Amino acid sequence: MPKMKTKSSAKKRFKLTGSGKIKRKHAYKSHILTKMSKKRKLRLTHSTLVHPSDENSIKEQLRLK
């Protein structure tokens, strides 16, 4: 049998932390940034963790389960 491939889109968007949680970037930080406040853009710059209800589906896409 051939190996299972990971989803390329998920591979590019998510990273695993050392404790096994999944890290992601915020949306809405690519274009049309002139109407956003500086404070909002700064908050969107930092990465955050994936919500626990979404972790299973992302782990499945990354073939971690």
Buried (B, 14 or more C-beta within 10 A) or exposed (E): EEEEEEBEEBEEBBEEEEEEEBEBEEEEEEEEEEEBEEEEEEEBEEEEEBEEEEBEEBBEBBEEE
